[in-house]
Amino acid sequence: MGVVCNCTDKYQTCIDECNRCAQACHECIKLCLGESDASARKDVIGQMMECASICKEAACLMSSDSKHVKKFCQLCATVCNECSTDCAKFKDDHCQKCAAECKKCADVCQSM
């Protein structure tokens, strides 16, 4: 499933989950900024920004078969779990969906 080689096939599920989680966070950030209580969401928006960043970096490290990828994915799992918990505090649909995506990503990263 790699693009130019199959050397990273063992990571493909996690790469896909990390990219999906980053996308969910960016979409949720955009929607949270449009909510009437956007100022109350400042912390969770920051958490989503951090989550999206670490997920994108994890996908990059897996794509290059980094020797530190397993440790980095453990950190990514921690950040994704925190983001999931924070997003779940907001009951609107987009935050609930983001929380679910973050949790799924955390579970996949944790299993690395």
OpenMM code with the backbone's topology and positions (N, CA, C; nanometers):
from openmm import Vec3, app, unit

residues = "MET GLY VAL VAL CYS ASN CYS THR ASP LYS TYR GLN THR CYS ILE ASP GLU CYS ASN ARG CYS ALA GLN ALA CYS HIS GLU CYS ILE LYS LEU CYS LEU GLY GLU SER ASP ALA SER ALA ARG LYS ASP VAL ILE GLY GLN MET MET GLU CYS ALA SER ILE CYS LYS GLU ALA ALA CYS LEU MET SER SER ASP SER LYS HIS VAL LYS LYS PHE CYS GLN LEU CYS ALA THR VAL CYS ASN GLU CYS SER THR ASP CYS ALA LYS PHE LYS ASP ASP HIS CYS GLN LYS CYS ALA ALA GLU CYS LYS LYS CYS ALA ASP VAL CYS GLN SER MET".split()
positions = [
    Vec3(0.0805, -0.1201, 0.0000),
    Vec3(0.0000, 0.0000, 0.0000),
    Vec3(0.0845, 0.1259, 0.0000),
    Vec3(0.2153, 0.1092, 0.0150),
    Vec3(0.3020, 0.2252, 0.0058),
    Vec3(0.2904, 0.2897, -0.1308),
    Vec3(0.3363, 0.4096, -0.1431),
    Vec3(0.3266, 0.4815, -0.2701),
    Vec3(0.4399, 0.4416, -0.3637),
    Vec3(0.5639, 0.4385, -0.3133),
    Vec3(0.6778, 0.4035, -0.3986),
    Vec3(0.7463, 0.2737, -0.3570),
    Vec3(0.7110, 0.2206, -0.2415),
    Vec3(0.7657, 0.0922, -0.1965),
    Vec3(0.6694, 0.0308, -0.0963),
    Vec3(0.6968, -0.0926, -0.0614),
    Vec3(0.6105, -0.1567, 0.0375),
    Vec3(0.6758, -0.1610, 0.1759),
    Vec3(0.7826, -0.0839, 0.1939),
    Vec3(0.8585, -0.0870, 0.3192),
    Vec3(0.7810, -0.0313, 0.4384),
    Vec3(0.6780, 0.0430, 0.4131),
    Vec3(0.5998, 0.1005, 0.5242),
    Vec3(0.4586, 0.0430, 0.5321),
    Vec3(0.4328, -0.0654, 0.4600),
    Vec3(0.2994, -0.1259, 0.4629),
    Vec3(0.2559, -0.1610, 0.6042),
    Vec3(0.3517, -0.1987, 0.6892),
    Vec3(0.3190, -0.2378, 0.8270),
    Vec3(0.2576, -0.1219, 0.9060),
    Vec3(0.2770, 0.0006, 0.8586),
    Vec3(0.2254, 0.1196, 0.9265),
    Vec3(0.1017, 0.1783, 0.8603),
    Vec3(0.0581, 0.1225, 0.7470),
    Vec3(-0.0425, 0.1911, 0.6658),
    Vec3(-0.1710, 0.2212, 0.7412),
    Vec3(-0.2186, 0.1288, 0.8210),
    Vec3(-0.3417, 0.1537, 0.8973),
    Vec3(-0.3236, 0.2720, 0.9912),
    Vec3(-0.2096, 0.2778, 1.0581),
    Vec3(-0.1836, 0.3870, 1.1515),
    Vec3(-0.1623, 0.5196, 1.0772),
    Vec3(-0.0934, 0.5149, 0.9644),
    Vec3(-0.0759, 0.6360, 0.8819),
    Vec3(-0.2131, 0.6913, 0.8442),
    Vec3(-0.2999, 0.6024, 0.7972),
    Vec3(-0.4345, 0.6456, 0.7566),
    Vec3(-0.5128, 0.7037, 0.8732),
    Vec3(-0.5055, 0.6403, 0.9898),
    Vec3(-0.5772, 0.6898, 1.1073),
    Vec3(-0.5232, 0.8254, 1.1525),
    Vec3(-0.3911, 0.8404, 1.1499),
    Vec3(-0.3314, 0.9689, 1.1897),
    Vec3(-0.3740, 1.0807, 1.0951),
    Vec3(-0.3737, 1.0534, 0.9656),
    Vec3(-0.4165, 1.1551, 0.8698),
    Vec3(-0.5644, 1.1882, 0.8867),
    Vec3(-0.6448, 1.0872, 0.9126),
    Vec3(-0.7883, 1.1087, 0.9340),
    Vec3(-0.8131, 1.1904, 1.0607),
    Vec3(-0.7382, 1.1612, 1.1662),
    Vec3(-0.7527, 1.2343, 1.2922),
    Vec3(-0.7138, 1.3811, 1.2736),
    Vec3(-0.6028, 1.4043, 1.2049),
    Vec3(-0.5603, 1.5427, 1.1795),
    Vec3(-0.6674, 1.6181, 1.1022),
    Vec3(-0.7256, 1.5528, 1.0020),
    Vec3(-0.8309, 1.6166, 0.9240),
    Vec3(-0.9528, 1.6467, 1.0111),
    Vec3(-0.9909, 1.5513, 1.0948),
    Vec3(-1.1058, 1.5726, 1.1839),
    Vec3(-1.0809, 1.6912, 1.2765),
    Vec3(-0.9601, 1.6996, 1.3310),
    Vec3(-0.9278, 1.8111, 1.4207),
    Vec3(-0.9355, 1.9448, 1.3485),
    Vec3(-0.8797, 1.9521, 1.2283),
    Vec3(-0.8848, 2.0784, 1.1532),
    Vec3(-1.0288, 2.1175, 1.1199),
    Vec3(-1.1095, 2.0205, 1.0807),
    Vec3(-1.2498, 2.0493, 1.0510),
    Vec3(-1.3231, 2.0961, 1.1761),
    Vec3(-1.2963, 2.0308, 1.2879),
    Vec3(-1.3633, 2.0665, 1.4126),
    Vec3(-1.3187, 2.2047, 1.4614),
    Vec3(-1.1911, 2.2354, 1.4452),
    Vec3(-1.1419, 2.3689, 1.4818),
    Vec3(-1.2212, 2.4753, 1.4066),
    Vec3(-1.2351, 2.4557, 1.2767),
    Vec3(-1.3079, 2.5524, 1.1927),
    Vec3(-1.4508, 2.5697, 1.2436),
    Vec3(-1.5162, 2.4596, 1.2764),
    Vec3(-1.6540, 2.4669, 1.3238),
    Vec3(-1.6627, 2.5272, 1.4640),
    Vec3(-1.5687, 2.4926, 1.5506),
    Vec3(-1.5683, 2.5493, 1.6868),
    Vec3(-1.5499, 2.7005, 1.6839),
    Vec3(-1.4686, 2.7487, 1.5928),
    Vec3(-1.4470, 2.8936, 1.5828),
    Vec3(-1.5741, 2.9676, 1.5427),
    Vec3(-1.6668, 2.8967, 1.4794),
    Vec3(-1.7934, 2.9577, 1.4394),
    Vec3(-1.9041, 2.9442, 1.5429),
    Vec3(-1.8768, 2.8743, 1.6509),
    Vec3(-1.9786, 2.8557, 1.7556),
    Vec3(-1.9923, 2.9830, 1.8396),
    Vec3(-2.1104, 3.0033, 1.8958),
    Vec3(-2.1359, 3.1233, 1.9770),
    Vec3(-2.0502, 3.1256, 2.1034),
    Vec3(-2.0067, 3.0092, 2.1492),
    Vec3(-1.9222, 3.0021, 2.2684),
    Vec3(-1.7757, 2.9740, 2.2331),
    Vec3(-1.7310, 3.0257, 2.1199),
    Vec3(-1.5948, 2.9992, 2.0718),
    Vec3(-1.4888, 3.0345, 2.1755),
    Vec3(-1.5104, 3.1392, 2.2514),
    Vec3(-1.4100, 3.1776, 2.3512),
    Vec3(-1.3976, 3.0722, 2.4610),
    Vec3(-1.5056, 3.0024, 2.4902),
    Vec3(-1.5017, 2.8958, 2.5909),
    Vec3(-1.4313, 2.7709, 2.5373),
    Vec3(-1.4109, 2.7660, 2.4067),
    Vec3(-1.3481, 2.6512, 2.3426),
    Vec3(-1.1994, 2.6731, 2.3160),
    Vec3(-1.1450, 2.7801, 2.3682),
    Vec3(-1.0064, 2.8153, 2.3418),
    Vec3(-0.9107, 2.7003, 2.3735),
    Vec3(-0.9273, 2.6398, 2.4884),
    Vec3(-0.8360, 2.5319, 2.5284),
    Vec3(-0.8496, 2.4091, 2.4394),
    Vec3(-0.9724, 2.3709, 2.4076),
    Vec3(-0.9911, 2.2527, 2.3234),
    Vec3(-0.9431, 2.2791, 2.1809),
    Vec3(-0.9566, 2.4016, 2.1341),
    Vec3(-0.9053, 2.4355, 2.0011),
    Vec3(-0.7531, 2.4213, 1.9997),
    Vec3(-0.6894, 2.4683, 2.1049),
    Vec3(-0.5442, 2.4505, 2.1167),
    Vec3(-0.5060, 2.3037, 2.1214),
    Vec3(-0.5843, 2.2239, 2.1939),
    Vec3(-0.5586, 2.0800, 2.2027),
    Vec3(-0.5728, 2.0148, 2.0656),
    Vec3(-0.6747, 2.0542, 1.9906),
    Vec3(-0.6935, 1.9981, 1.8562),
    Vec3(-0.5792, 2.0373, 1.7630),
    Vec3(-0.5285, 2.1590, 1.7775),
    Vec3(-0.4146, 2.2010, 1.6953),
    Vec3(-0.2929, 2.1138, 1.7248),
    Vec3(-0.2692, 2.0882, 1.8529),
    Vec3(-0.1572, 2.0026, 1.8927),
    Vec3(-0.1781, 1.8604, 1.8416),
    Vec3(-0.2988, 1.8102, 1.8538),
    Vec3(-0.3301, 1.6747, 1.8096),
    Vec3(-0.3081, 1.6605, 1.6587),
    Vec3(-0.3594, 1.7555, 1.5826),
    Vec3(-0.3424, 1.7506, 1.4371),
    Vec3(-0.1940, 1.7536, 1.4004),
    Vec3(-0.1176, 1.8360, 1.4678),
    Vec3(0.0257, 1.8470, 1.4385),
    Vec3(0.0996, 1.7171, 1.4667),
    Vec3(0.0742, 1.6574, 1.5815),
    Vec3(0.1469, 1.5356, 1.6166),
    Vec3(0.1035, 1.4194, 1.5270),
    Vec3(-0.0231, 1.4180, 1.4882),
    Vec3(-0.0700, 1.3125, 1.3979),
    Vec3(-0.0035, 1.3238, 1.2612),
    Vec3(0.0075, 1.4453, 1.2109),
    Vec3(0.0731, 1.4638, 1.0809),
    Vec3(0.2199, 1.4235, 1.0885),
    Vec3(0.2856, 1.4591, 1.1981),
    Vec3(0.4268, 1.4225, 1.2131),
    Vec3(0.4426, 1.2716, 1.2283),
    Vec3(0.3535, 1.2083, 1.3021),
    Vec3(0.3586, 1.0624, 1.3168),
    Vec3(0.3444, 0.9945, 1.1806),
    Vec3(0.2522, 1.0429, 1.0990),
    Vec3(0.2346, 0.9858, 0.9650),
    Vec3(0.3617, 1.0021, 0.8821),
    Vec3(0.4268, 1.1169, 0.8938),
    Vec3(0.5526, 1.1396, 0.8219),
    Vec3(0.6622, 1.0451, 0.8692),
    Vec3(0.6735, 1.0283, 1.0006),
    Vec3(0.7762, 0.9393, 1.0550),
    Vec3(0.7510, 0.7940, 1.0154),
    Vec3(0.6265, 0.7546, 1.0141),
    Vec3(0.5960, 0.6181, 0.9701),
    Vec3(0.6254, 0.6015, 0.8218),
    Vec3(0.5958, 0.7044, 0.7424),
    Vec3(0.6214, 0.6978, 0.5985),
    Vec3(0.7696, 0.6849, 0.5667),
    Vec3(0.8538, 0.7359, 0.6566),
    Vec3(0.9988, 0.7236, 0.6361),
    Vec3(1.0588, 0.6106, 0.7186),
    Vec3(0.9736, 0.5300, 0.7806),
    Vec3(1.0167, 0.4140, 0.8599),
    Vec3(1.1219, 0.4537, 0.9635),
    Vec3(1.0959, 0.5622, 1.0336),
    Vec3(1.1871, 0.6131, 1.1363),
    Vec3(1.2122, 0.5092, 1.2444),
    Vec3(1.3338, 0.5080, 1.2953),
    Vec3(1.3648, 0.4123, 1.4014),
    Vec3(1.2964, 0.4492, 1.5331),
    Vec3(1.2475, 0.5716, 1.5455),
    Vec3(1.1809, 0.6169, 1.6682),
    Vec3(1.0287, 0.6177, 1.6570),
    Vec3(0.9767, 0.5593, 1.5517),
    Vec3(0.8342, 0.5723, 1.5239),
    Vec3(0.7473, 0.5105, 1.6342),
    Vec3(0.7859, 0.4005, 1.6910),
    Vec3(0.7027, 0.3373, 1.7944),
    Vec3(0.6911, 0.4265, 1.9184),
    Vec3(0.8009, 0.4860, 1.9609),
    Vec3(0.7973, 0.5775, 2.0756),
    Vec3(0.7135, 0.7009, 2.0423),
    Vec3(0.7309, 0.7526, 1.9219),
    Vec3(0.6565, 0.8717, 1.8817),
    Vec3(0.5066, 0.8413, 1.8753),
    Vec3(0.4722, 0.7221, 1.8269),
    Vec3(0.3310, 0.6849, 1.8197),
    Vec3(0.2699, 0.6699, 1.9588),
    Vec3(0.3483, 0.6307, 2.0561),
    Vec3(0.2980, 0.6233, 2.1932),
    Vec3(0.2635, 0.7638, 2.2434),
    Vec3(0.3503, 0.8601, 2.2148),
    Vec3(0.3221, 0.9993, 2.2505),
    Vec3(0.1996, 1.0499, 2.1750),
    Vec3(0.1903, 1.0152, 2.0486),
    Vec3(0.0745, 1.0546, 1.9679),
    Vec3(-0.0530, 0.9989, 2.0301),
    Vec3(-0.0490, 0.8745, 2.0753),
    Vec3(-0.1662, 0.8136, 2.1396),
    Vec3(-0.2072, 0.8927, 2.2634),
    Vec3(-0.1097, 0.9355, 2.3413),
    Vec3(-0.1389, 1.0138, 2.4618),
    Vec3(-0.2083, 1.1446, 2.4260),
    Vec3(-0.1541, 1.2151, 2.3275),
    Vec3(-0.2117, 1.3433, 2.2858),
    Vec3(-0.3514, 1.3224, 2.2277),
    Vec3(-0.3687, 1.2186, 2.1480),
    Vec3(-0.5005, 1.1910, 2.0888),
    Vec3(-0.6034, 1.1566, 2.1965),
    Vec3(-0.5637, 1.0797, 2.2967),
    Vec3(-0.6562, 1.0483, 2.4065),
    Vec3(-0.6970, 1.1738, 2.4814),
    Vec3(-0.6016, 1.2624, 2.5086),
    Vec3(-0.6330, 1.3882, 2.5763),
    Vec3(-0.7288, 1.4723, 2.4925),
    Vec3(-0.7031, 1.4780, 2.3634),
    Vec3(-0.7889, 1.5562, 2.2745),
    Vec3(-0.9300, 1.4965, 2.2706),
    Vec3(-0.9382, 1.3645, 2.2656),
    Vec3(-1.0679, 1.2985, 2.2653),
    Vec3(-1.1480, 1.3345, 2.3903),
    Vec3(-1.0821, 1.3293, 2.5037),
    Vec3(-1.1480, 1.3629, 2.6304),
    Vec3(-1.1970, 1.5067, 2.6304),
    Vec3(-1.1111, 1.5980, 2.5832),
    Vec3(-1.1484, 1.7402, 2.5811),
    Vec3(-1.2614, 1.7682, 2.4822),
    Vec3(-1.2547, 1.7084, 2.3638),
    Vec3(-1.3601, 1.7308, 2.2641),
    Vec3(-1.4941, 1.6752, 2.3114),
    Vec3(-1.4899, 1.5625, 2.3797),
    Vec3(-1.6138, 1.4983, 2.4247),
    Vec3(-1.6909, 1.5836, 2.5247),
    Vec3(-1.6266, 1.6813, 2.5841),
    Vec3(-1.6941, 1.7700, 2.6794),
    Vec3(-1.7956, 1.8609, 2.6113),
    Vec3(-1.7795, 1.8813, 2.4814),
    Vec3(-1.8718, 1.9643, 2.4051),
    Vec3(-1.9685, 1.8721, 2.3329),
    Vec3(-2.0962, 1.8956, 2.3498),
    Vec3(-2.1979, 1.8007, 2.3064),
    Vec3(-2.2427, 1.8170, 2.1614),
    Vec3(-2.1903, 1.9168, 2.0896),
    Vec3(-2.2311, 1.9304, 1.9506),
    Vec3(-2.1742, 1.8148, 1.8677),
    Vec3(-2.2393, 1.7892, 1.7559),
    Vec3(-2.2077, 1.6738, 1.6722),
    Vec3(-2.0627, 1.6727, 1.6250),
    Vec3(-2.0111, 1.7879, 1.5830),
    Vec3(-1.8747, 1.7886, 1.5281),
    Vec3(-1.7703, 1.7578, 1.6340),
    Vec3(-1.7910, 1.8036, 1.7575),
    Vec3(-1.6956, 1.7711, 1.8640),
    Vec3(-1.7052, 1.6241, 1.9035),
    Vec3(-1.8255, 1.5699, 1.9024),
    Vec3(-1.8416, 1.4284, 1.9343),
    Vec3(-1.7759, 1.3400, 1.8279),
    Vec3(-1.7896, 1.3794, 1.7013),
    Vec3(-1.7251, 1.3046, 1.5933),
    Vec3(-1.5729, 1.3171, 1.6018),
    Vec3(-1.5251, 1.4354, 1.6339),
    Vec3(-1.3808, 1.4564, 1.6487),
    Vec3(-1.3281, 1.3720, 1.7645),
    Vec3(-1.4005, 1.3701, 1.8742),
    Vec3(-1.3599, 1.2898, 1.9900),
    Vec3(-1.3483, 1.1426, 1.9523),
    Vec3(-1.4432, 1.0945, 1.8744),
    Vec3(-1.4410, 0.9541, 1.8321),
    Vec3(-1.3221, 0.9253, 1.7411),
    Vec3(-1.2929, 1.0175, 1.6487),
    Vec3(-1.1776, 0.9991, 1.5590),
    Vec3(-1.0474, 1.0010, 1.6380),
    Vec3(-1.0365, 1.0911, 1.7337),
    Vec3(-0.9153, 1.0991, 1.8159),
    Vec3(-0.8966, 0.9714, 1.8963),
    Vec3(-1.0051, 0.9188, 1.9512),
    Vec3(-0.9972, 0.7957, 2.0293),
    Vec3(-0.9549, 0.6783, 1.9418),
    Vec3(-1.0108, 0.6702, 1.8231),
    Vec3(-0.9751, 0.5622, 1.7303),
    Vec3(-0.8275, 0.5706, 1.6933),
    Vec3(-0.7796, 0.6906, 1.6666),
    Vec3(-0.6389, 0.7105, 1.6329),
    Vec3(-0.5500, 0.6714, 1.7516),
    Vec3(-0.5896, 0.7123, 1.8696),
    Vec3(-0.5129, 0.6784, 1.9901),
    Vec3(-0.5014, 0.5277, 2.0051),
    Vec3(-0.6099, 0.4581, 1.9831),
    Vec3(-0.6087, 0.3125, 1.9976),
    Vec3(-0.5153, 0.2472, 1.8966),
    Vec3(-0.5174, 0.2953, 1.7727),
    Vec3(-0.4300, 0.2384, 1.6703),
    Vec3(-0.2838, 0.2708, 1.7006),
    Vec3(-0.2567, 0.3956, 1.7385),
    Vec3(-0.1183, 0.4335, 1.7720),
    Vec3(-0.0669, 0.3557, 1.8925),
    Vec3(-0.1535, 0.3341, 1.9897),
    Vec3(-0.1148, 0.2613, 2.1107),
    Vec3(-0.0747, 0.1170, 2.0786),
    Vec3(-0.1361, 0.0615, 1.9755),
    Vec3(-0.1087, -0.0788, 1.9406),
    Vec3(0.0182, -0.0968, 1.8580),
    Vec3(0.0851, 0.0124, 1.8277),
    Vec3(0.2079, 0.0033, 1.7464),
    Vec3(0.3175, -0.0674, 1.8252),
] * unit.nanometer
topology = app.Topology()
chain = topology.addChain("A")
for resn in residues:
    res = topology.addResidue(resn, chain)
    for name in ("N", "CA", "C"):
        topology.addAtom(name, app.Element.getBySymbol(name[0]), res)
